[in-house]
Amino acid sequence: MTLERPDDPGSALDLAAASGRGDRVDTQAMLDALAVRLEEALPGATAVKRRRVGGFRSKRSEVERIAVELGDQRFELVQGGSGVACARAKVVRGITLKRDEVPLPQWIGELVQEAVRSAVVSEQTRIALEGLVL
C-alpha cells in the first residue's frame, strides 16, 4: 500500500481543507471525493458503503460509511441524518479494545499519519524480504 507522496502527509488526501464546510451538499461532495481517493490509495484496506438516492431509477449514490483498516487501527466515518460521525478504534484479533469519537479534521489527519506509517513499515518489510531472497 502506497500513498502518492508519503513525505508530505498533508497532501496525501488533499481534502482536509474542505472538511470545515457545513453545507450538506458540500459535505456529501467531500465525502464522495474522500471515498474515491481512499479506495485508490488504500484499495485493500478501505471499504465504502454507498446508498442510492433520488428514486427507483436513479443512478446517483452517496457515501453512507467509510471504514479503513490499517494494522490494529480502524477508522470509521458514518454519514447519517444528524451529520458525519467519525471514530478511531484499536482492534486486536477482531476485538475492539478502545474506540474514540473524533472530529472530521482530526480523523483525516490521524488516518493520513497512520497510512504513511503503514506504508513506511510495509516498504521496510519489503526491502528486508528482498534482502533474504536475493
N, CA, C and O atoms as a MOPAC input file, in Angstrom:
PM7 MOZYME 1SCF
protein

 N      0.85200 1    -1.17000 1     0.00000 1
 C      0.00000 1     0.00000 1     0.00000 1
 C      0.88600 1     1.21600 1     0.00000 1
 O      1.79900 1     1.32900 1     0.81800 1
 N      0.62600 1     2.11500 1    -0.89900 1
 C      1.44600 1     3.30600 1    -1.02100 1
 C      0.55700 1     4.52100 1    -1.17100 1
 O     -0.56500 1     4.44600 1    -1.67300 1
 N      1.07900 1     5.61400 1    -0.73200 1
 C      0.42100 1     6.89200 1    -0.94400 1
 C      1.20400 1     7.61500 1    -2.01500 1
 O      2.35100 1     7.26700 1    -2.29200 1
 N      0.60900 1     8.59500 1    -2.60400 1
 C      1.26700 1     9.28800 1    -3.69600 1
 C      2.54100 1     9.99000 1    -3.25300 1
 O      3.56000 1     9.91800 1    -3.94000 1
 N      2.49300 1    10.66600 1    -2.11500 1
 C      3.65600 1    11.39800 1    -1.63500 1
 C      3.78500 1    11.17800 1    -0.13700 1
 O      3.35100 1    12.02500 1     0.64400 1
 N      4.38800 1    10.02900 1     0.29700 1
 C      4.47700 1     9.74600 1     1.71400 1
 C      5.28900 1    10.76300 1     2.49600 1
 O      5.17600 1    10.81200 1     3.72100 1
 N      6.10700 1    11.58100 1     1.83300 1
 C      6.90400 1    12.57500 1     2.53000 1
 C      6.07300 1    13.79000 1     2.93200 1
 O      6.54100 1    14.61700 1     3.71500 1
 N      4.85300 1    13.91600 1     2.41300 1
 C      4.00100 1    15.06500 1     2.71000 1
 C      2.59300 1    14.59400 1     3.04900 1
 O      1.72100 1    14.60800 1     2.18100 1
 N      2.34400 1    14.16700 1     4.32100 1
 C      1.04800 1    13.63300 1     4.69000 1
 C     -0.09900 1    14.61500 1     4.46400 1
 O     -1.23000 1    14.19500 1     4.21800 1
 N      0.17700 1    15.90800 1     4.54200 1
 C     -0.88000 1    16.89400 1     4.35300 1
 C     -1.45600 1    16.87300 1     2.95300 1
 O     -2.62100 1    17.22500 1     2.76600 1
 N     -0.67500 1    16.47000 1     1.96400 1
 C     -1.17900 1    16.43200 1     0.59000 1
 C     -1.70600 1    15.06200 1     0.20600 1
 O     -2.26200 1    14.90600 1    -0.88100 1
 N     -1.54700 1    14.06700 1     1.06300 1
 C     -1.94600 1    12.70600 1     0.71500 1
 C     -3.43600 1    12.58700 1     0.45500 1
 O     -3.85200 1    11.78200 1    -0.37800 1
 N     -4.22500 1    13.34700 1     1.13100 1
 C     -5.67900 1    13.30000 1     0.94300 1
 C     -6.23100 1    14.67400 1     0.67200 1
 O     -7.27000 1    14.99800 1     1.24700 1
 N     -5.67800 1    15.45500 1    -0.09100 1
 C     -5.96000 1    16.85100 1    -0.40100 1
 C     -7.40000 1    17.30800 1    -0.14000 1
 O     -7.91100 1    18.17600 1    -0.84700 1
 N     -8.04500 1    16.73400 1     0.86100 1
 C     -9.41900 1    17.09400 1     1.18100 1
 C     -9.59000 1    17.68700 1     2.57300 1
 O    -10.68800 1    18.12200 1     2.92200 1
 N     -8.55300 1    17.71300 1     3.35700 1
 C     -8.69200 1    18.18800 1     4.72700 1
 C     -9.18900 1    19.63100 1     4.78600 1
 O     -9.93300 1    19.99300 1     5.69800 1
 N     -8.79000 1    20.44500 1     3.83300 1
 C     -9.22500 1    21.84000 1     3.83300 1
 C    -10.72500 1    21.96600 1     3.62200 1
 O    -11.34900 1    22.90800 1     4.10900 1
 N    -11.30300 1    21.01400 1     2.89300 1
 C    -12.73800 1    21.06000 1     2.60500 1
 C    -13.58000 1    20.56300 1     3.77500 1
 O    -14.80200 1    20.71000 1     3.75500 1
 N    -12.95600 1    19.98400 1     4.78700 1
 C    -13.71000 1    19.36100 1     5.87100 1
 C    -14.46200 1    20.35300 1     6.75000 1
 O    -15.36200 1    19.95400 1     7.48900 1
 N    -14.12200 1    21.61000 1     6.68800 1
 C    -14.79800 1    22.59100 1     7.52000 1
 C    -16.12300 1    23.07400 1     6.97300 1
 O    -16.82500 1    23.82800 1     7.64800 1
 N    -16.48300 1    22.66600 1     5.78100 1
 C    -17.72300 1    23.12500 1     5.17200 1
 C    -18.92600 1    22.57900 1     5.92800 1
 O    -18.93600 1    21.41500 1     6.32800 1
 N    -19.92400 1    23.40400 1     6.12000 1
 C    -21.10700 1    22.98900 1     6.86100 1
 C    -22.26500 1    22.58400 1     5.98900 1
 O    -23.15800 1    21.87800 1     6.45800 1
 N    -22.29000 1    22.99100 1     4.76900 1
 C    -23.38500 1    22.71100 1     3.85200 1
 C    -23.43100 1    21.21800 1     3.52400 1
 O    -22.39500 1    20.62300 1     3.22900 1
 N    -24.61100 1    20.60900 1     3.57200 1
 C    -24.75600 1    19.17600 1     3.32500 1
 C    -24.26700 1    18.78800 1     1.92800 1
 O    -23.60800 1    17.75900 1     1.77700 1
 N    -24.57200 1    19.58300 1     0.91700 1
 C    -24.13500 1    19.27400 1    -0.44100 1
 C    -22.61600 1    19.27000 1    -0.50300 1
 O    -22.01800 1    18.35500 1    -1.06900 1
 N    -21.98700 1    20.28800 1     0.07700 1
 C    -20.53200 1    20.33900 1     0.10000 1
 C    -19.95700 1    19.16700 1     0.88000 1
 O    -18.97000 1    18.56300 1     0.46100 1
 N    -20.57400 1    18.84300 1     2.01800 1
 C    -20.10100 1    17.73200 1     2.84200 1
 C    -20.21400 1    16.42800 1     2.07300 1
 O    -19.28800 1    15.61700 1     2.09100 1
 N    -21.34300 1    16.21200 1     1.39500 1
 C    -21.51700 1    14.97900 1     0.64400 1
 C    -20.51900 1    14.89200 1    -0.50500 1
 O    -19.96600 1    13.82400 1    -0.76500 1
 N    -20.28900 1    15.99000 1    -1.18400 1
 C    -19.29800 1    16.00400 1    -2.26700 1
 C    -17.91200 1    15.69500 1    -1.72200 1
 O    -17.15100 1    14.95400 1    -2.34400 1
 N    -17.57800 1    16.25700 1    -0.56400 1
 C    -16.29400 1    15.99100 1     0.05100 1
 C    -16.17700 1    14.52300 1     0.44400 1
 O    -15.11900 1    13.92200 1     0.25700 1
 N    -17.24800 1    13.93100 1     0.98900 1
 C    -17.22000 1    12.51700 1     1.37600 1
 C    -17.07900 1    11.61400 1     0.15800 1
 O    -16.34300 1    10.62800 1     0.19500 1
 N    -17.77900 1    11.94600 1    -0.91500 1
 C    -17.66500 1    11.16700 1    -2.14800 1
 C    -16.22600 1    11.19700 1    -2.66400 1
 O    -15.67500 1    10.16000 1    -3.03400 1
 N    -15.62300 1    12.37400 1    -2.68800 1
 C    -14.24200 1    12.51400 1    -3.15100 1
 C    -13.27400 1    11.79000 1    -2.21400 1
 O    -12.33600 1    11.13900 1    -2.67300 1
 N    -13.49800 1    11.90200 1    -0.91900 1
 C    -12.65300 1    11.22600 1     0.06100 1
 C    -12.72500 1     9.71700 1    -0.12500 1
 O    -11.69800 1     9.03900 1    -0.09700 1
 N    -13.93000 1     9.18700 1    -0.31500 1
 C    -14.10300 1     7.74300 1    -0.50100 1
 C    -13.34400 1     7.25100 1    -1.73400 1
 O    -12.64300 1     6.24100 1    -1.67300 1
 N    -13.48500 1     7.96000 1    -2.83700 1
 C    -12.79200 1     7.57400 1    -4.07000 1
 C    -11.28600 1     7.62400 1    -3.86400 1
 O    -10.56300 1     6.71800 1    -4.27900 1
 N    -10.82500 1     8.67800 1    -3.22600 1
 C     -9.38700 1     8.85100 1    -3.00100 1
 C     -8.81900 1     7.73800 1    -2.12000 1
 O     -7.73600 1     7.22100 1    -2.39300 1
 N     -9.55200 1     7.36700 1    -1.05800 1
 C     -9.10500 1     6.29500 1    -0.17000 1
 C     -9.13100 1     4.94500 1    -0.88000 1
 O     -8.22600 1     4.13000 1    -0.70100 1
 N    -10.16900 1     4.70800 1    -1.68700 1
 C    -10.24400 1     3.45200 1    -2.43700 1
 C     -9.06700 1     3.31700 1    -3.39300 1
 O     -8.56200 1     2.21400 1    -3.60300 1
 N     -8.62800 1     4.42600 1    -3.97200 1
 C     -7.48400 1     4.40500 1    -4.88600 1
 C     -6.16500 1     4.24100 1    -4.13500 1
 O     -5.30800 1     3.46100 1    -4.54900 1
 N     -6.00000 1     4.97400 1    -3.03300 1
 C     -4.73400 1     4.97600 1    -2.29900 1
 C     -4.54400 1     3.72500 1    -1.44400 1
 O     -3.42600 1     3.22800 1    -1.30800 1
 N     -5.64200 1     3.21100 1    -0.86200 1
 C     -5.56000 1     2.06600 1     0.04800 1
 C     -6.61200 1     1.01600 1    -0.33700 1
 O     -7.53000 1     0.75700 1     0.44200 1
 N     -6.49300 1     0.41200 1    -1.51900 1
 C     -7.56600 1    -0.45800 1    -2.00500 1
 C     -7.84100 1    -1.68000 1    -1.13600 1
 O     -8.99900 1    -2.07600 1    -1.00100 1
 N     -6.84400 1    -2.27600 1    -0.55900 1
 C     -7.05800 1    -3.46200 1     0.26300 1
 C     -7.52300 1    -3.15300 1     1.67100 1
 O     -7.99400 1    -4.04300 1     2.37900 1
 N     -7.39800 1    -1.91600 1     2.08100 1
 C     -7.71000 1    -1.54100 1     3.45700 1
 C     -9.00000 1    -0.75200 1     3.59400 1
 O     -9.47200 1    -0.53100 1     4.70800 1
 N     -9.57900 1    -0.32200 1     2.47100 1
 C    -10.73400 1     0.57600 1     2.50700 1
 C    -12.00500 1    -0.12600 1     2.05400 1
 O    -12.02500 1    -0.81100 1     1.03100 1
 N    -13.07700 1     0.06000 1     2.84400 1
 C    -14.40500 1    -0.43000 1     2.47000 1
 C    -15.36100 1     0.76100 1     2.50600 1
 O    -15.45300 1     1.46500 1     3.51100 1
 N    -16.06500 1     0.97500 1     1.40500 1
 C    -17.00200 1     2.08800 1     1.30600 1
 C    -18.39600 1     1.53300 1     1.04100 1
 O    -18.58900 1     0.72100 1     0.13700 1
 N    -19.35100 1     1.97200 1     1.82700 1
 C    -20.74600 1     1.59700 1     1.61200 1
 C    -21.47600 1     2.82500 1     1.08300 1
 O    -21.43500 1     3.90100 1     1.67900 1
 N    -22.14500 1     2.63600 1    -0.05200 1
 C    -22.90300 1     3.73000 1    -0.66500 1
 C    -24.38000 1     3.36600 1    -0.67700 1
 O    -24.73800 1     2.18900 1    -0.67700 1
 N    -25.23800 1     4.38900 1    -0.68700 1
 C    -26.67800 1     4.16300 1    -0.79700 1
 C    -27.20700 1     4.94800 1    -1.98300 1
 O    -26.72400 1     6.03500 1    -2.30000 1
 N    -28.19800 1     4.38100 1    -2.62300 1
 C    -28.82900 1     5.07000 1    -3.74900 1
 C    -29.73500 1     6.16700 1    -3.23400 1
 O    -30.40900 1     6.01800 1    -2.21500 1
 N    -29.73900 1     7.26500 1    -3.95500 1
 C    -30.61300 1     8.38400 1    -3.61900 1
 C    -31.30100 1     8.87200 1    -4.88500 1
 O    -30.75300 1     8.75000 1    -5.98100 1
 N    -32.48000 1     9.41300 1    -4.74100 1
 C    -33.15200 1    10.02900 1    -5.87700 1
 C    -34.18900 1     9.17600 1    -6.55600 1
 O    -34.63500 1     9.52000 1    -7.65000 1
 N    -34.58800 1     8.08300 1    -5.95800 1
 C    -35.66600 1     7.30400 1    -6.54300 1
 C    -35.22900 1     5.98900 1    -7.15100 1
 O    -34.04800 1     5.64100 1    -7.16700 1
 N    -36.21500 1     5.27300 1    -7.64800 1
 C    -36.04400 1     3.90900 1    -8.14200 1
 C    -35.03200 1     3.80300 1    -9.28100 1
 O    -34.16200 1     2.93200 1    -9.25100 1
 N    -35.13000 1     4.65700 1   -10.26100 1
 C    -34.26300 1     4.56600 1   -11.44500 1
 C    -33.00600 1     5.42900 1   -11.35500 1
 O    -32.21000 1     5.47800 1   -12.29300 1
 N    -32.84100 1     6.08100 1   -10.26600 1
 C    -31.68000 1     6.95500 1   -10.12100 1
 C    -30.39600 1     6.13700 1   -10.04700 1
 O    -30.34900 1     5.08600 1    -9.40600 1
 N    -29.37700 1     6.62400 1   -10.69800 1
 C    -28.06200 1     6.00100 1   -10.62800 1
 C    -27.15900 1     6.73500 1    -9.64500 1
 O    -26.00700 1     6.35300 1    -9.43500 1
 N    -27.69800 1     7.79100 1    -9.05000 1
 C    -26.93400 1     8.59400 1    -8.11100 1
 C    -26.82100 1     7.86800 1    -6.77000 1
 O    -27.78300 1     7.26700 1    -6.29200 1
 N    -25.65600 1     7.93600 1    -6.18900 1
 C    -25.45300 1     7.35000 1    -4.86500 1
 C    -24.61200 1     8.31000 1    -4.03600 1
 O    -23.94400 1     9.20100 1    -4.56000 1
 N    -24.66600 1     8.10300 1    -2.74600 1
 C    -23.82900 1     8.90000 1    -1.84900 1
 C    -23.22800 1     7.99700 1    -0.79500 1
 O    -23.76400 1     6.93400 1    -0.47900 1
 N    -22.12000 1     8.43400 1    -0.26400 1
 C    -21.39200 1     7.65700 1     0.73300 1
 C    -22.19100 1     7.60800 1     2.02600 1
 O    -22.65100 1     8.63200 1     2.53200 1
 N    -22.34500 1     6.41400 1     2.54000 1
 C    -23.01000 1     6.20800 1     3.82500 1
 C    -21.98500 1     5.88600 1     4.91400 1
 O    -22.12600 1     6.31400 1     6.06000 1
 N    -20.93500 1     5.11200 1     4.53400 1
 C    -19.95500 1     4.68100 1     5.52100 1
 C    -18.60600 1     4.44500 1     4.84200 1
 O    -18.53700 1     3.90900 1     3.73600 1
 N    -17.54400 1     4.85200 1     5.52300 1
 C    -16.18000 1     4.56000 1     5.08800 1
 C    -15.48400 1     3.87800 1     6.26200 1
 O    -15.54400 1     4.35600 1     7.39500 1
 N    -14.82700 1     2.76400 1     5.98100 1
 C    -14.04400 1     2.07200 1     7.01000 1
 C    -12.66600 1     1.76500 1     6.43200 1
 O    -12.54900 1     1.24800 1     5.32100 1
 N    -11.63400 1     2.08600 1     7.19000 1
 C    -10.25900 1     1.83900 1     6.76200 1
 C     -9.55600 1     1.07400 1     7.87100 1
 O     -9.53200 1     1.51600 1     9.02000 1
 N     -8.98300 1    -0.07800 1     7.52500 1
 C     -8.24500 1    -0.91800 1     8.48100 1
 C     -6.75900 1    -0.79700 1     8.17600 1
 O     -6.31100 1    -1.17500 1     7.09400 1
 N     -6.00300 1    -0.27700 1     9.11800 1
 C     -4.55700 1    -0.13600 1     8.97200 1
 C     -3.89400 1    -0.75200 1    10.19400 1
 O     -3.83300 1    -0.13200 1    11.25600 1
 N     -3.40400 1    -1.96300 1    10.04100 1
 C     -2.80100 1    -2.65100 1    11.17300 1
 C     -3.84800 1    -2.89600 1    12.24300 1
 O     -4.88500 1    -3.50800 1    11.98400 1
 N     -3.56800 1    -2.41300 1    13.45300 1
 C     -4.54100 1    -2.58400 1    14.53400 1
 C     -5.43200 1    -1.35200 1    14.71800 1
 O     -6.12800 1    -1.22900 1    15.72600 1
 N     -5.40800 1    -0.44700 1    13.74400 1
 C     -6.23300 1     0.75400 1    13.80200 1
 C     -7.37600 1     0.64500 1    12.79200 1
 O     -7.16300 1     0.27000 1    11.63900 1
 N     -8.58300 1     0.97600 1    13.23600 1
 C     -9.74100 1     1.03400 1    12.34600 1
 C    -10.28500 1     2.45100 1    12.39100 1
 O    -10.55100 1     2.99700 1    13.46200 1
 N    -10.44400 1     3.03300 1    11.22000 1
 C    -11.00300 1     4.37400 1    11.08400 1
 C    -12.37800 1     4.23100 1    10.43400 1
 O    -12.50200 1     3.65100 1     9.35500 1
 N    -13.41500 1     4.76400 1    11.09500 1
 C    -14.76600 1     4.66400 1    10.57400 1
 C    -15.40000 1     6.04300 1    10.48100 1
 O    -15.26600 1     6.86800 1    11.38400 1
 N    -16.09100 1     6.27500 1     9.37500 1
 C    -16.82400 1     7.50800 1     9.16200 1
 C    -18.22900 1     7.10000 1     8.72800 1
 O    -18.39400 1     6.30400 1     7.80300 1
 N    -19.23900 1     7.65000 1     9.40000 1
 C    -20.62500 1     7.33300 1     9.06900 1
 C    -21.37400 1     8.62700 1     8.80100 1
 O    -21.35400 1     9.55000 1     9.61400 1
 N    -22.04400 1     8.68600 1     7.63400 1
 C    -22.86500 1     9.83700 1     7.26000 1
 C    -24.31200 1     9.47200 1     7.57100 1
 O    -24.84900 1     8.51100 1     7.02000 1
 N    -24.93700 1    10.23700 1     8.45000 1
 C    -26.32300 1     9.99000 1     8.80800 1
 C    -27.13400 1    11.26300 1     8.76100 1
 O    -26.65000 1    12.31100 1     8.33100 1
 N    -28.37000 1    11.16400 1     9.20800 1
 C    -29.25200 1    12.32000 1     9.20500 1
 C    -28.75600 1    13.45700 1    10.07300 1
 O    -29.04900 1    14.62100 1     9.80200 1
 N    -28.00500 1    13.12900 1    11.11800 1
 C    -27.51900 1    14.16300 1    12.03100 1
 C    -26.13600 1    14.67600 1    11.66200 1
 O    -25.56300 1    15.48500 1    12.39100 1
 N    -25.59600 1    14.22000 1    10.54700 1
 C    -24.28600 1    14.69300 1    10.11700 1
 C    -23.28500 1    13.56500 1    10.01100 1
 O    -23.65000 1    12.40100 1     9.84800 1
 N    -22.02000 1    13.92500 1    10.10600 1
 C    -20.92900 1    12.97000 1     9.95700 1
 C    -20.38600 1    12.61600 1    11.33200 1
 O    -20.09600 1    13.49700 1    12.14200 1
 N    -20.25100 1    11.31000 1    11.59200 1
 C    -19.65700 1    10.82900 1    12.83800 1
 C    -18.39800 1    10.06200 1    12.48400 1
 O    -18.42500 1     9.16400 1    11.64200 1
 N    -17.29500 1    10.41700 1    13.12600 1
 C    -16.00500 1     9.78100 1    12.85600 1
 C    -15.49100 1     9.12300 1    14.12600 1
 O    -15.64500 1     9.65400 1    15.22600 1
 N    -14.87900 1     7.95600 1    13.95500 1
 C    -14.32200 1     7.24600 1    15.10000 1
 C    -13.02000 1     6.56900 1    14.70000 1
 O    -12.80700 1     6.20400 1    13.54400 1
 N    -12.16300 1     6.41700 1    15.69100 1
 C    -10.90500 1     5.69600 1    15.55100 1
 C    -10.92900 1     4.60000 1    16.61000 1
 O    -11.27700 1     4.85400 1    17.76300 1
 N    -10.56100 1     3.38200 1    16.22100 1
 C    -10.60600 1     2.27400 1    17.17000 1
 C     -9.32800 1     1.45100 1    17.08700 1
 O     -8.70500 1     1.33800 1    16.03200 1
 N     -8.95700 1     0.88400 1    18.22100 1
 C     -7.84000 1    -0.05800 1    18.26300 1
 C     -8.47200 1    -1.44400 1    18.32100 1
 O     -9.25500 1    -1.74300 1    19.22200 1
 N     -8.12400 1    -2.28700 1    17.34600 1
 C     -8.71800 1    -3.61700 1    17.22600 1
 C     -7.61300 1    -4.65100 1    17.25600 1
 O     -6.65500 1    -4.57400 1    16.48700 1
 N     -7.75200 1    -5.62500 1    18.15200 1
 C     -6.78400 1    -6.71100 1    18.25500 1
 C     -7.53600 1    -8.02500 1    18.12000 1
 O     -8.44800 1    -8.31100 1    18.89500 1
 N     -7.14900 1    -8.82500 1    17.12800 1
 C     -7.78200 1   -10.11700 1    16.84200 1
 C     -9.29600 1   -10.01400 1    16.75800 1
 O    -10.01900 1   -10.87400 1    17.26200 1
 N     -9.76500 1    -8.95400 1    16.11700 1
 C    -11.20400 1    -8.78300 1    15.90700 1
 C    -11.96300 1    -8.19400 1    17.07400 1
 O    -13.17700 1    -8.01300 1    16.99100 1
 N    -11.27700 1    -7.89200 1    18.15600 1
 C    -11.92300 1    -7.32200 1    19.34400 1
 C    -11.52300 1    -5.86100 1    19.46500 1
 O    -10.33800 1    -5.52800 1    19.46000 1
 N    -12.52000 1    -4.99200 1    19.57300 1
 C    -12.26000 1    -3.56100 1    19.72500 1
 C    -11.90000 1    -3.28100 1    21.17500 1
 O    -12.71800 1    -3.46900 1    22.07600 1
 N    -10.67200 1    -2.82900 1    21.39500 1
 C    -10.20200 1    -2.53400 1    22.74500 1
 C    -10.50200 1    -1.10300 1    23.16500 1
 O    -10.77500 1    -0.83300 1    24.33400 1
 N    -10.44800 1    -0.19200 1    22.20400 1
 C    -10.66400 1     1.21500 1    22.51300 1
 C    -11.26900 1     1.89600 1    21.29900 1
 O    -10.83100 1     1.66700 1    20.17200 1
 N    -12.26900 1     2.72800 1    21.52200 1
 C    -12.92600 1     3.45000 1    20.42600 1
 C    -13.12300 1     4.89200 1    20.85400 1
 O    -13.68100 1     5.16100 1    21.91800 1
 N    -12.66400 1     5.82100 1    20.02000 1
 C    -12.79000 1     7.24600 1    20.31400 1
 C    -13.50700 1     7.94800 1    19.17900 1
 O    -13.17100 1     7.75300 1    18.01100 1
 N    -14.49900 1     8.76800 1    19.52200 1
 C    -15.14200 1     9.64800 1    18.54300 1
 C    -14.22800 1    10.85000 1    18.36900 1
 O    -13.74100 1    11.41200 1    19.35000 1
 N    -13.99500 1    11.24500 1    17.12400 1
 C    -13.12300 1    12.38000 1    16.84900 1
 C    -13.76600 1    13.27000 1    15.78300 1
 O    -14.55400 1    12.77900 1    14.97400 1
 N    -13.44700 1    14.55700 1    15.76500 1
 C    -13.97200 1    15.44200 1    14.71200 1
 C    -13.35500 1    15.08400 1    13.35800 1
 O    -12.25600 1    14.53300 1    13.30100 1
 N    -14.05400 1    15.39400 1    12.28500 1
 C    -13.62800 1    15.03500 1    10.93100 1
 C    -12.20800 1    15.48700 1    10.59100 1
 O    -11.43300 1    14.67600 1    10.08400 1
 N    -11.82900 1    16.74300 1    10.84600 1
 C    -10.45000 1    17.14300 1    10.50200 1
 C     -9.39000 1    16.30600 1    11.23100 1
 O     -8.36900 1    15.94500 1    10.64500 1
 N     -9.63300 1    16.00300 1    12.49500 1
 C     -8.69900 1    15.17800 1    13.26400 1
 C     -8.67300 1    13.75600 1    12.71200 1
 O     -7.60800 1    13.14500 1    12.61900 1
 N     -9.84000 1    13.22500 1    12.34500 1
 C     -9.94700 1    11.87900 1    11.78300 1
 C     -9.11300 1    11.77000 1    10.50500 1
 O     -8.35100 1    10.81800 1    10.33400 1
 N     -9.26200 1    12.74500 1     9.61800 1
 C     -8.50000 1    12.74000 1     8.36500 1
 C     -7.00400 1    12.82300 1     8.65600 1
 O     -6.21500 1    12.09000 1     8.06000 1
 N     -6.61300 1    13.70300 1     9.56300 1
 C     -5.19600 1    13.84800 1     9.91100 1
 C     -4.59500 1    12.57600 1    10.47800 1
 O     -3.49600 1    12.17800 1    10.09300 1
 N     -5.31800 1    11.93100 1    11.39800 1
 C     -4.81400 1    10.70200 1    12.00300 1
 C     -4.78700 1     9.55200 1    10.99800 1
 O     -3.88500 1     8.71400 1    11.03100 1
 N     -5.77300 1     9.51400 1    10.10800 1
 C     -5.80100 1     8.49600 1     9.06300 1
 C     -4.59700 1     8.65100 1     8.13700 1
 O     -3.95500 1     7.66100 1     7.78700 1
 N     -4.29200 1     9.86600 1     7.74300 1
 C     -3.13800 1    10.12100 1     6.87700 1
 C     -1.85100 1     9.70100 1     7.57900 1
 O     -1.00500 1     9.04100 1     6.97600 1
 N     -1.69600 1    10.07900 1     8.85100 1
 C     -0.48700 1     9.71800 1     9.59200 1
 C     -0.33200 1     8.19900 1     9.69200 1
 O      0.76600 1     7.67700 1     9.50100 1
 N     -1.41100 1     7.49500 1     9.98800 1
 C     -1.34500 1     6.03500 1    10.11600 1
 C     -1.07300 1     5.37800 1     8.76800 1
 O     -0.33500 1     4.39600 1     8.70000 1
 N     -1.65600 1     5.90400 1     7.70100 1
 C     -1.41300 1     5.35400 1     6.36300 1
 C      0.05000 1     5.53100 1     5.96200 1
 O      0.66100 1     4.61800 1     5.40800 1
 N      0.60200 1     6.69300 1     6.24100 1
 C      2.01400 1     6.94500 1     5.93500 1
 C      2.90100 1     6.02500 1     6.76200 1
 O      3.86000 1     5.45200 1     6.24500 1
 N      2.58300 1     5.88200 1     8.04600 1
 C      3.36000 1     4.99300 1     8.91800 1
 C      3.28900 1     3.55100 1     8.40200 1
 O      4.30900 1     2.86400 1     8.35500 1
 N      2.11600 1     3.09500 1     8.02100 1
 C      1.94700 1     1.74000 1     7.49800 1
 C      2.70000 1     1.55000 1     6.19300 1
 O      3.28900 1     0.49400 1     5.96200 1
 N      2.68600 1     2.56200 1     5.34100 1
 C      3.39900 1     2.47900 1     4.06800 1
 C      4.90100 1     2.37400 1     4.29700 1
 O      5.58200 1     1.61900 1     3.60400 1
 N      5.41700 1     3.11500 1     5.25200 1
 C      6.84900 1     3.07000 1     5.56400 1
 C      7.21300 1     1.69600 1     6.11100 1
 O      8.22500 1     1.12200 1     5.71000 1
 N      6.40000 1     1.15900 1     7.02400 1
 C      6.66100 1    -0.16100 1     7.59200 1
 C      6.59700 1    -1.22100 1     6.49700 1
 O      7.44000 1    -2.11700 1     6.45700 1
 N      5.60800 1    -1.13100 1     5.60800 1
 C      5.47900 1    -2.09200 1     4.50500 1
 C      6.69500 1    -2.03400 1     3.58000 1
 O      7.19600 1    -3.06800 1     3.13800 1
 N      7.15700 1    -0.84400 1     3.29600 1
 C      8.32700 1    -0.67800 1     2.43600 1
 C      9.56800 1    -1.26900 1     3.10800 1
 O     10.37200 1    -1.92600 1     2.44600 1
 N      9.73100 1    -1.04400 1     4.40700 1
 C     10.87100 1    -1.59700 1     5.12600 1
 C     10.80300 1    -3.12000 1     5.14100 1
 O     11.82700 1    -3.78900 1     4.99700 1
 N      9.61300 1    -3.66800 1     5.31400 1
 C      9.42400 1    -5.11900 1     5.29800 1
 C      9.76100 1    -5.68400 1     3.92000 1
 O     10.43600 1    -6.70800 1     3.81500 1
 N      9.29000 1    -5.01700 1     2.86200 1
 C      9.57300 1    -5.46100 1     1.50000 1
 C     11.07900 1    -5.49100 1     1.24100 1
 O     11.59500 1    -6.44800 1     0.66300 1
 N     11.77200 1    -4.45100 1     1.66500 1
 C     13.22700 1    -4.36800 1     1.46000 1
 C     13.92900 1    -5.48900 1     2.23000 1
 O     14.84400 1    -6.12400 1     1.70700 1
 N     13.49900 1    -5.73100 1     3.47200 1
 C     14.10000 1    -6.79100 1     4.27200 1
 C     13.87300 1    -8.17200 1     3.62400 1
 O     14.78500 1    -8.99900 1     3.58900 1
 N     12.66100 1    -8.41300 1     3.11700 1
 C     12.37600 1    -9.70700 1     2.47800 1
 C     13.14900 1    -9.86500 1     1.17800 1
 O     13.61200 1   -10.96100 1     0.86600 1
 N     13.29300 1    -8.79200 1     0.42000 1
 C     14.09500 1    -8.86500 1    -0.80200 1
 C     15.53500 1    -9.20600 1    -0.46200 1
 O     16.18400 1    -9.94300 1    -1.20400 1
 N     16.04500 1    -8.68400 1     0.64400 1
 C     17.40400 1    -8.99100 1     1.07800 1
 C     17.57700 1   -10.46600 1     1.41100 1
 O     18.64200 1   -11.03400 1     1.17400 1
 N     16.54500 1   -11.08500 1     1.95300 1
 C     16.61800 1   -12.51600 1     2.28400 1
 C     16.56300 1   -13.38300 1     1.01800 1
 O     17.23700 1   -14.41000 1     0.93200 1
 N     15.76200 1   -12.96200 1     0.05000 1
 C     15.56900 1   -13.75700 1    -1.15600 1
 C     16.74300 1   -13.61700 1    -2.12100 1
 O     17.15000 1   -14.59700 1    -2.74500 1
 N     17.28600 1   -12.41700 1    -2.24600 1
 C     18.36100 1   -12.17800 1    -3.23100 1
 C     19.71100 1   -12.53400 1    -2.70600 1
 O     20.70700 1   -12.38800 1    -3.41400 1

